[in-house]
Amino acid sequence: MSQDSAAATEAARKLTGRRRREVVAVLLFSGGPIFESSIPLSVFGIDRQDAGVPRYRLLVCGGEEGPLRTTGGLELTAPYGLEAISRAGTVVVPAWRSITSPPPAEALDALRRAHEEGARIVGLCTGAFVLAAAGLLDGRPATTHWMYAPTLAKRYPSVHVDPRELFVDDGDVLTSAGTAAGIDLCLHIVRTDHGTEAAGALARRLVVPPRRSGGQERYLDRSLPEEIGSDPLAEVVAWALEHLHEQFDVETLAARAYMSRRTFDRRFRSLTGSAPLQWLITQRVLQAQRLLETSDYSVDEVAGRRGFRSPVALRGHFRRQLGSSPAAYRAAYRARRPQGVAESAATVVETMVPSQGPPSGRRGSPLSAAAVAVAASMGPGEHSLPGPDAYVPGRPALPGQRSAP
């Protein structure tokens, strides 16, 4: 018996008699996005036994009084209510309508009871906020969409939020990042329950990779989290983003905030969901990535212009974060990206973003890192940016990323 199967068997023994892991309750709320909501319905609600995928029994439950209004104004009627959760050994919350509003108390009570009776509780994307509100993530590692991770960390400080992970399996409580990562976690659940072959067969039916490597870091926006804007640390973080071309460390940031290193680490993590050193490395890698896309600087020059102490440091962090060497990434990018678009982006970046210090005699002024990302990713005539999970035509697929819709 594999370790995954042994772990699943041991967990199943803790279930009360009326609960079975293969009975999956999906908890839906009004206002929830239909795409995320449909993921567990598709994975666990369709009979694919002909393809070698063991069957689950699906219970679609309304978390509040219906009809439930979802994306595009569609109205849904769930066949079951909260009472059906008492029969499920796996309970999935695929999304929550607003990270600023509290979930219904009745739904939170049902989740707590299910967990106490041994059910596996799963939160996909913003569904993690529902699990956190129920107290099920206290003292546990968890993740959510990188865009909402700072808010989750700030609102629930006892939750160990890791915005880098695609999903986190903490045994009986599991959470995932955004839309595609919800598929990753559902496949992981099938793999845990029934083995690699079953998960592989399901992945082939869904036309997705059975396992994706890496994490959310390749998708991170470099703009400041919304909730940091009024915090005293906002000025320090903004300074760091505008001076990434210089060599400084976390002690420098702590000094600028007039805090000890320990206090700064704690405050920074509560605001951004990330340790300051890891955040700083991530930002440097992302700016190096943009410079590789938009300039002809050598890898050694890129390292110096983005604050790395040596090219070796850049190469190591770049590979760990993006799954490729800087040179290989540039080659793949240029093979897929129209030359005119790259030159246009390079012009914008070089005229508006400092490289070795403040611009001298150049038009424009230093932009925030978010504006750099916008300038480097937009081509001629583009007016808007894609969402965090969108495929960008002409942009090379990174390892584990789908190259086309």
N, C-alpha and C positions, 0 to 999 in steps of 0.2 A: 504494500500500500504506500502511495506517495505521501510526502509530508503534507501536501495540500489536502489530500483526501483524509489523512489522519486528523488534521486540524479540524476539518469540516465535521468528521464523525464525533470528535470530542465536543465540539460546540453544539451539535445536534442533541447530545445527551442532556444538555442543560435546559432544553425546551420542555415546557409543560406538555402534557399528553395531547392536547387539542391543537398544538402548533407543529407544523412541518415546514422545513426550509423551502421545499418546492412549491409551497403555497405563498404567492407573492401578492401583497396588497400595495397598490400604487395610490398615494394620497394626493388628490387634485384640489386646487383652490381656484376660486374665481380670480381672473386677472393674470393667471399664470401663462407664460409663453407656450404656445402649442408645440413648437419644435422640441424643446426639452421634455415636455410632458409625454410626447409620443415615443421617446427613446425606450423607456422600460416597457411600454405597451407593446412595442414591436419585438423587443428581445424576449420578453417572458410571456407574451400573449398569443404568439403564432405557433401553431404545431409544425415543427420541422423535423419530426422523427424520421422521415424518409431520408433526411440528410445526415442522420446520426446524431441529432441534437436531442437530448432528453427533454421531455415535456414538463413545463411548469404549469401550475394552475394560477390564473390571474384573477384578482379581485380589484376592480377599479372603484375606489371609494371617494366620495365627496367629503372634503374636510370641513364643509360648511353647507348651509342650505343652498340648493340649486334653484334655477339652472345656473351653471357656471359659465361666465362670459370669458372668453380667451382671445388670443391674438386675432385681429381683424374683425372683432365683434361677433365671432362665432359663439353660439350657446351650446353647452354640453350638459347632458344629464347623466350623472354617474349611477350605475346600476346598484351600487351599495353605499351605505353610510358608514360612519365611524365604527359601528358595532361589528362590522365584518373584519376589522383589524384584529379582533380577538382570536380569529382562526388562522392568522398568517404567521409563518415563521420568518418571513422576510418582509420588511416594510420599507417602501421606497418613497421619498419625497423628492420629486424631480425638479421642483422649482418653487419659489415663493414670489408673490407679486411685487413686493416692495421691501427693500432692505431697511427702510425706515419705519415700517409699521409692524406692530406685534401680531403674531399668528393667533387664531382663535384658541381660547383656553381649553375648550373641549378637545381639540385636536392634539394639543400638547399633553393633556392628561392621557389620551389614548396611546400616544407614543411612549410615554413613561411606563404605562402598564405593560405594553408590549415588550419593552426592553427588560423590565423586571422579570417577566416570564420567559426570558431567554431568546426573544426574537432578534434577528439581525436587522439593524436600522441603517438605512442608506440615505444620504443626502446628496443629490446631484446639483452642482452649480450653486445657486442661491438657496437651494433646499437646506444647505448647511446652516443658514440662519434660523430655520425652524428647529433643527436639532439643537442648536446652541440655546435658543429660547426655552427649550424643554429641559435644559441642563444636562443633556446627554453628551456634550463635548467638554464638560468641565475637566480640566487636568489631562486632556487627551490631545494628541496631534490631529490636525485637520487641515483641509484646504478648501478653497472655493475659487471662483474666477479671479484671476489676478487683479482685476479692476476693483473688486469688492473686498479683497483680502485685508487692506488697511482698516476698513470699516468694521469687519468682523473682529479683528484683533483689538480694536479700540473699544468696541461695545461689549465684548466678552473677554476681558483680560485674562481669565483663567484658561482660555482655550489656546493651545500652542499652534498658532496658524503658520503654515508654511506655504507661501504663495508660489513656490517653485515647482511643487509636485502636480502631476496630472491627476493622481488620486492617492488617497491615504487609506490603507486598510489597518484599522486598529482592533481587529478581531470581530467584535460584535457591533461595532459602529464604523461605518465607512463613508467617506466624502470624496467628491471629485471637483475638478475645475469646470470650465465651460462646456458648451454643447458636445464637441467631439470627445472630450474627456469623459463625459457621461457614458458614451459608448464603450470607451476603454474600461471603465469600472464595471459596467454590466458584463462585459466579456470576462473580466477578472473573476466575477462572481460565478459565472458558468464554469470557468476553469477550476476554481476552488471546489465547486460542488461535484463536477463530473470529469475533470481532467483536461489535459491539453488537446486531445483529439476532438472532443465535443466543442471546445471553444474555437478551435481552428475551423471546424465545419461551419459553425455559426458565422465566424468572420468571413468565410468565403461566400456565404449566402448574403451577408450584408455588404460585401465588396469593400472591406476595410482591413487594415493590418491586424493580425492576431495580437500583436504586442507593439506598442510604440515606445521607442527609447527617448530619453531626454525628458524635459519637463516643460513648464510654462515660460521659462526664461526667454526663449526665442520669440515669444509673442508679447513680451512686456512693453507697455508704453512707458516712455521716460518722463511723462508729465507728473506733476505732484498729485498725490491723492487729494480728492476734493476736501476731505475733512481735515487736512493739515493746514489749509489756508489761513486760519485764524490762530493757529498755535504758534508760540514763540519760536519753535524749532523750524518753522517754515522758512525764515530768512536764512538760516544756516544751510538747509537743504537746497534752497535756491542758489546760494553761493557755491555750494559744491557742484551743482549741475553746470554752472557757468564757468567753473575753473577746473574741469576734469582734465584739461590739457596740461595742468601743472601737477607736480608731484607733492601730494600731501596725504596724510593718513587720518585715521579715526581720531587720534589724539588731537589733531589740529581742529577737527570739527567740534570735539568736546570743549576745547578751549574757547572757540568762537561762541559757543553756547553758554560759557561760564559754568560748566558742569564738570564733575569728575567723570572719568571714563565709565565707571560702573553705572552712575546715574544716567549718563547720556545713552549708554547701551539700552538700558531699561526703557527710557522715554522714547527712544527712536523705534524700538521694536513695537511698542504699544501703538505708535502712530502709523507705521508703515507695514507691520507684519513681518519685517525682515531684520536680521542683525545688521548693524551699520557697515561692518566690513564686507559682508556678502553683497549688500546693496551697492556699495561703492565699486566693487569689482564688476558687478553686473552692468552698472552704468558705463564703466570704462570699456567693457567688451562691446556693448551696444554702439557706442560712439566709434569704436574702432571698426566695427562692422560697416557702419555708414561711410566711413572714410575709405575703406577698401572698395566700396561700391562706387564712390563718386570722385576718386582721385587716382593718380598714377604713382603716389608715394610707395616706396618699398615697404615691406612688412616691418623692417627695422625703424623706418621713419614714422610709420603709423604708430608703432609702440611708443616712441618718444612723444608724439603729438597727442597722445591720449593718456599720458600720465603713468605708463608702465615703466618700471625701473629697468627692464631689459626686454628684448624681443622674445627671449625664452619664456618670461612670465606671461607675455601676451599670448604666445602660442599655446601654453598650457591651459590658461583660463578660457581661451577661445574654443579650444577643442572640448573642454569639459562642459561649456555652456551651450555651444551650438553644434557639437558633434562633428566638427570638421576643422582642418587647419586653416589659417588665414589665407594662404596661397590657394588651396583647393577651393575655398569658398569664393574667392575673387574669380577664379577661372570659371567655375560653374555659373556664377552670376553674369559674367560677361558673355558667356555662351548663349544665355537665354534672354538677356536684356537688350533692347534696341539701343544702339550707340547714341542716338540723338537724345533719348530720354536721360541716359546717364550723364551726358554732358550738360543738359539743362539743369539737372539736379545739382551737379557739381558747382555750376555757376552760382546758384542760389546759396549753397552752403558756404562756399569760399568767400562770398561777399558779405555774409551776415553772421558768420560764426567765427570767433577767434580760434586760432590754432596754437600759436606760441605766445599768446598774449593779446591785449586789446588791439583791434584793427587800427591801422594807421593810414589815413588818407583814403579809406574805403567808404563806399556808400553803405547806409544801413547801420544797425547796431546789433550787439549780441542778442541772440534769441534764447529762449528757454530750450531745454533738450527736447521738449515735445514739438516745438516748431522746427527743430532740426530734422526730427523724424518725418514730419509732414513734408518738408521741402525735399528731402531725399527720396521719398516714396511716391511723390506725385509726378506724373508725366505731363507733357504739353496738353493743355485743354482739360485737365482733370479738375473737378470742382469739389470733390468730397473724398473722405477717406473710408475704406471698408471697415466693417466691424472686426473685432479681434479674432474671430474664427474664420474670416473670409479668405478665399484664395485670391491672390493678386495676379492677374494675367501678366506674363512677361517676367515675373519674379521667380528665381530658381527655387525649387522645392528643397527644403532642408531634410536631413535624414529623419524618417518617420513621419514626414508631412506629406499629405496628398498633393499631387501636382496639378490636379484639375478637379472641378466639381464632379 
